[in-house]
Amino acid sequence: MRIALITPLFPLPQEPYRGKPVLETAFALSAHAELHAFCPISRYPPLKFLQPKTFEAKLPGPDYNPRGIPTIYRAYSTLPVIGRLWNGWSSRRSVAAEVRAWNPDVILSYWLYPEAFGAVQLGRQLGKPVVVGSRGSDLLRIKDGWTRARVAWTVRHADGVLTVSSELAAIARGLGAAPERVHMVTNGCDTALFTPSEQAAARTRLGLPANARIVLYVGHLLATKGVLDLAEAAARLSASQPDLLLVYVGEGPDAGLLRQRLESLGLTARTRLAGPAAPAGVAEWLAASDVLSLPSYSEGCPNVVLEALSCGRPVVASTVGAIPDLIDQDSGILVPPGDPVKLGTALEESLRRSWDAGQIASRHRRSWADVARETLQVCEIALSSSPRSPVAY
């Protein structure tokens, strides 16, 4: 099968981890199909007042092929805010000629508007089936009515809709996607790296106390990720857990606010702000921990939860995104977002319980090969449906 992957969620030299789940899926898919990636990237005018507040991507050179996947990056011109009106058509035009020349069997596209919208149009134009995928924010945080209408059109006209959680699947169906075309395919992880490992040895390597009860957070340091709630919850445990050590792995704009909160709660000496870590470092911290906590207010399919489970570590996390799809009573505890009291109670219970690391890992390990296999099955279903006649645009 020849698959054309159309997405802006792909690495760039200045953002090597951009779109990592999509890249890992594509790399695993390339073992079973011939896959080329086509990446439309928005480009804004050089005038400062017309530049977006967020980071603007710069196109890499023609030899930049992440993980050896043949990749073409193409820019399309737009403007802040009002560009949403035409970005779907612009993104399609930016890669249309090269996708047509490559002549795929199936188009696979991640990020519902504008890129997947343009991909569905292109598929109809070429008479090719199109499978689209939502990563989270493209369904959870639709910015305006125009974008909502374009997203709804996309999921209604796609031959398959992939979501990383049951929550997103329900939203897609609510926007008009045919229920039989909506498929939940959660993320995977590197199961060779994230695997059960001896806790004492990991603590020795990291210079951690052998008798500490370690609650670990991994991710961006953002208030909306619940990092302040986690500090509040840990403060409630200080009396019952004298050996508690709270570890934050990551960086982010609310790091200063977090330090202030930890100081005001008297937790500075019982907290380690470890900074960012590469995947191997994250695996080491997971091995050293007793429990991972992710008290986010919103999520898609957080990879760190999958990584923790694959390492045999229990998870205390919010009932948002794919998290309820990933853990059960034998692998973690769910709490409502924004509730430090219930978070503290759940953390205390998690530290009292005797978890079976081997069982957690064996029941919840999920690789990118699993993700690729399920994604390929959806592409095969789309390809086997009725032949299509090209539609003029």
C-alpha positions in Angstrom: 0.0 0.0 0.0 1.2 3.5 -0.9 0.3 6.0 1.9 0.6 9.8 1.5 0.8 11.3 5.0 -0.3 14.9 5.0 0.3 16.7 8.3 2.0 19.7 9.9 2.8 17.6 12.9 6.3 16.4 11.9 9.8 17.2 13.2 11.7 20.3 12.1 15.4 21.0 12.7 14.5 23.6 15.3 11.7 21.4 16.8 13.0 17.9 16.7 10.2 16.5 18.9 7.4 18.2 17.0 4.7 15.7 16.1 6.6 12.8 17.8 3.5 10.5 18.0 2.8 11.0 14.3 6.4 10.4 13.4 6.6 7.2 15.5 3.3 6.0 13.8 4.7 6.8 10.4 8.0 5.1 11.0 6.2 1.9 12.3 3.8 2.1 9.3 6.8 2.2 6.9 7.6 -1.4 7.8 4.3 -2.4 6.2 3.6 0.2 3.6 5.4 2.6 1.3 4.9 5.9 3.0 5.8 9.5 1.9 5.1 12.5 4.1 3.9 15.8 2.8 4.0 18.7 5.4 2.2 22.0 4.7 3.7 24.7 6.9 2.0 28.1 7.3 4.1 31.2 6.4 3.3 34.7 7.6 4.4 38.1 6.1 7.7 39.5 7.4 6.0 42.5 9.1 6.2 42.1 12.9 2.6 43.1 13.5 1.5 40.3 11.1 3.6 37.6 12.8 1.9 35.1 15.1 2.6 35.3 18.9 3.5 31.6 18.8 6.5 30.1 17.2 6.6 30.3 13.4 8.1 27.2 11.8 10.9 27.6 9.2 11.1 25.1 6.3 14.0 22.7 6.4 16.2 21.9 3.5 15.3 19.3 0.9 17.5 16.6 2.5 15.7 16.7 5.8 13.9 13.3 6.1 13.0 12.5 9.7 13.8 8.8 10.6 14.6 8.2 6.9 11.0 8.8 5.8 10.8 10.6 2.4 9.4 14.0 3.4 8.4 17.1 1.5 7.9 20.4 3.4 5.9 23.1 1.6 5.0 26.6 2.8 1.7 28.3 2.2 1.0 32.0 2.9 -1.5 33.1 5.5 -2.4 35.8 8.0 -3.1 35.6 11.7 -6.7 34.9 12.6 -8.4 35.8 9.3 -6.1 33.3 7.5 -8.3 30.5 9.0 -10.9 31.4 6.3 -8.7 30.1 3.5 -6.0 27.9 5.2 -7.7 24.7 4.2 -7.6 25.4 0.5 -4.0 26.9 0.8 -2.6 23.9 2.6 -4.1 21.6 -0.1 -2.7 23.6 -3.0 0.8 23.6 -1.3 1.2 19.8 -1.7 -1.4 18.8 -4.3 0.9 18.5 -7.3 3.5 16.4 -5.5 0.9 14.1 -3.9 -0.8 13.7 -7.3 2.5 12.8 -8.9 3.3 10.2 -6.2 -0.1 8.6 -6.8 -0.8 7.1 -3.4 -3.5 4.4 -2.7 -4.6 6.1 0.5 -4.1 9.6 2.1 -3.6 9.7 5.8 -3.8 13.1 7.5 -3.4 14.4 11.0 -4.7 17.8 12.3 -8.3 18.2 11.2 -8.2 21.9 10.2 -6.7 23.1 8.0 -4.5 20.2 6.8 -6.9 17.3 7.0 -9.7 19.4 5.5 -7.4 20.1 2.6 -6.4 16.4 2.4 -10.0 15.3 2.2 -10.6 17.8 -0.6 -7.5 16.5 -2.4 -8.6 12.9 -2.0 -11.9 13.6 -3.5 -10.2 15.5 -6.3 -7.9 12.5 -7.0 -10.5 9.8 -6.3 -8.5 8.5 -3.4 -9.7 7.4 0.1 -8.7 9.6 3.0 -8.3 8.7 6.7 -8.0 11.6 9.1 -6.8 11.7 12.7 -7.4 13.9 15.6 -4.7 14.3 18.3 -6.8 16.3 20.8 -6.8 20.1 20.5 -8.1 20.0 17.0 -11.4 18.7 18.4 -11.3 19.9 22.0 -10.3 23.6 21.3 -12.0 24.6 18.1 -11.4 28.4 18.0 -14.5 29.7 16.1 -17.6 28.7 14.2 -15.9 28.8 10.8 -13.3 26.3 11.9 -16.0 24.1 13.6 -17.9 24.0 10.3 -14.8 23.0 8.4 -13.9 20.3 11.0 -17.4 18.9 10.9 -17.2 18.7 7.1 -13.8 16.9 7.4 -15.0 14.2 9.7 -18.3 13.7 7.7 -16.5 13.3 4.4 -13.4 11.3 5.5 -13.4 7.6 4.8 -12.1 6.9 8.3 -11.6 9.0 11.5 -8.9 8.1 14.0 -9.0 9.4 17.5 -6.7 8.8 20.5 -9.5 8.7 23.1 -13.2 7.7 23.5 -13.9 11.4 24.4 -12.6 12.6 21.0 -14.5 9.8 19.2 -17.7 11.0 20.8 -17.0 14.6 19.7 -16.3 13.4 16.1 -19.6 11.5 16.0 -21.4 14.5 17.5 -20.0 16.6 14.6 -21.6 14.2 12.1 -18.9 11.5 11.5 -20.5 8.1 10.7 -20.1 6.0 13.8 -18.8 3.0 11.8 -16.0 5.1 10.4 -14.7 6.4 13.8 -11.9 4.3 15.3 -10.1 4.8 18.6 -6.3 4.2 18.2 -4.4 5.3 21.3 -0.7 6.2 21.3 2.1 3.7 21.9 5.6 4.0 23.4 9.1 2.6 22.9 8.6 -0.6 24.8 12.2 -1.5 24.5 13.2 1.6 26.5 10.1 1.8 28.8 10.2 -1.5 30.5 10.2 -2.6 34.2 13.6 -1.9 35.8 15.0 -2.3 39.3 14.0 0.7 41.5 16.9 0.6 43.9 19.5 0.7 41.1 17.7 3.6 39.4 17.7 5.6 42.7 21.4 5.0 43.2 22.2 6.2 39.7 20.0 9.4 40.3 21.4 10.0 43.8 18.0 9.5 45.4 17.3 8.3 49.0 16.6 4.6 49.0 13.6 4.9 51.4 11.9 7.9 49.8 8.3 7.7 48.6 8.7 9.3 45.2 5.7 11.0 43.4 6.8 11.9 39.9 5.5 14.4 37.4 6.8 14.5 33.8 5.7 17.2 31.3 5.5 20.9 30.7 5.4 23.0 33.9 2.0 24.6 33.3 -0.7 25.5 35.7 -3.2 23.8 33.3 -1.2 20.6 33.6 -2.1 20.6 37.3 1.5 21.2 38.6 0.3 23.6 41.3 -2.5 21.2 42.3 0.1 18.5 42.7 2.1 20.7 45.0 -1.1 21.4 47.1 -1.8 17.7 47.2 1.7 16.8 48.3 1.5 19.4 51.1 -1.5 17.4 52.5 0.6 14.3 52.5 3.5 15.8 54.5 2.3 14.5 57.9 1.4 10.9 56.8 4.3 10.5 54.4 7.5 11.8 56.2 9.7 10.3 53.4 7.7 11.9 50.6 9.8 13.3 47.7 8.0 15.2 44.9 9.9 15.2 41.6 9.1 17.4 38.5 10.8 16.5 35.3 10.3 19.1 32.6 10.3 22.9 32.1 7.8 25.5 31.2 6.5 29.0 31.6 5.0 28.4 35.0 8.2 27.1 36.6 8.7 30.3 38.6 5.1 30.2 39.8 5.6 26.6 40.9 8.8 27.4 42.8 6.9 30.2 44.7 4.0 27.8 45.5 6.4 25.1 46.7 8.2 27.6 49.0 4.9 28.9 50.4 3.8 25.4 51.2 7.1 24.5 52.9 7.9 21.8 50.3 11.2 23.2 48.8 13.3 20.7 50.7 11.0 17.8 49.7 10.9 18.6 46.0 13.3 18.2 43.2 12.9 20.2 40.0 14.9 18.0 37.7 14.5 20.0 34.5 13.9 18.4 31.1 15.0 14.9 30.3 15.5 12.9 27.1 13.4 9.7 26.8 16.1 7.5 28.4 16.2 9.9 31.3 12.4 9.8 31.7 12.6 6.0 31.8 15.2 6.2 34.6 13.0 8.6 36.6 10.0 6.3 36.1 12.1 3.3 37.3 13.0 5.3 40.5 9.5 6.5 41.2 6.7 4.9 43.2 3.8 6.6 41.3 3.4 8.9 38.3 0.9 11.8 38.7 -0.6 13.7 35.8 -3.4 16.0 37.2 -4.0 17.8 33.9 -7.1 19.9 33.1 -7.1 18.7 29.5 -5.2 16.0 27.5 -5.2 14.1 24.2 -3.4 10.8 24.7 -0.5 11.6 27.1 2.5 9.4 26.2 4.0 9.7 29.7 1.0 7.6 31.1 1.7 4.9 28.5 5.4 5.0 29.4 4.7 4.8 33.1 2.4 1.8 32.7 4.9 0.1 30.4 7.5 0.5 33.2 5.1 -1.1 35.6 4.4 2.1 37.6 0.9 3.0 38.8 -0.6 6.3 37.7 -2.7 8.9 39.6 -4.2 11.2 36.9 -7.2 13.3 35.9 -10.3 11.9 34.2 -9.5 13.8 31.0 -8.7 12.8 27.4 -7.6 9.3 26.9 -6.5 8.7 30.5 -9.6 6.8 31.5 -9.1 4.6 28.4 -5.6 3.8 29.5 -5.7 2.9 33.2 -8.0 0.7 35.3 -8.3 -0.1 39.1 -5.3 -2.4 38.9 -3.0 0.2 37.3 -3.9 3.5 38.8 -6.5 5.9 40.4 -8.5 8.5 38.5 -9.4 11.9 40.1 -11.4 14.9 38.8 -9.2 17.7 37.4 -8.6 20.8 39.6 -9.3 19.1 42.9 -6.1 19.0 45.1 -8.0 17.4 48.0 -9.1 14.4 46.1 -5.7 14.3 44.3 -4.0 14.1 47.7 -6.3 11.3 48.9 -5.6 9.3 45.8 -1.8 9.8 46.1 -1.9 8.7 49.7 -3.9 5.6 48.7 -1.5 4.9 45.8 1.5 5.0 48.2 -0.2 2.6 50.7 -1.2 0.0 48.1 1.0 -2.8 46.9 1.0 -2.6 43.1 2.0 -5.5 40.9 4.6 -3.9 38.5 4.8 -7.0 36.4 1.1 -7.2 35.9 0.8 -3.5 35.1 3.5 -3.7 32.5 2.3 -6.9 30.9 -1.4 -5.8 30.6 -0.7 -2.2 29.5 2.4 -2.3 27.3 1.5 -0.8 23.9 4.1 -0.3 21.2 4.1 2.0 18.1 4.0 -1.2 16.1 0.6 -1.8 17.7 -0.5 1.7 16.7 0.7 1.2 13.1 -1.0 -2.2 12.8 -4.4 -0.7 13.9 -3.9 2.4 11.7 -3.1 0.2 8.7 -6.3 -1.8 9.3 -8.3 1.4 9.1 -6.5 2.4 5.8 -7.2 -1.1 4.4 -10.9 -0.7 5.2 -11.0 2.7 3.5 -9.2 1.3 0.5 -11.6 -1.7 0.2 -14.7 0.4 0.1 -16.4 1.5 -3.1 -14.3 3.0 -5.9 -14.5 6.8 -6.1 -14.8 9.1 -9.0 -12.7 12.3 -8.9 -14.5 15.5 -7.8 -13.5 18.8 -9.4 -12.5 21.7 -7.1 
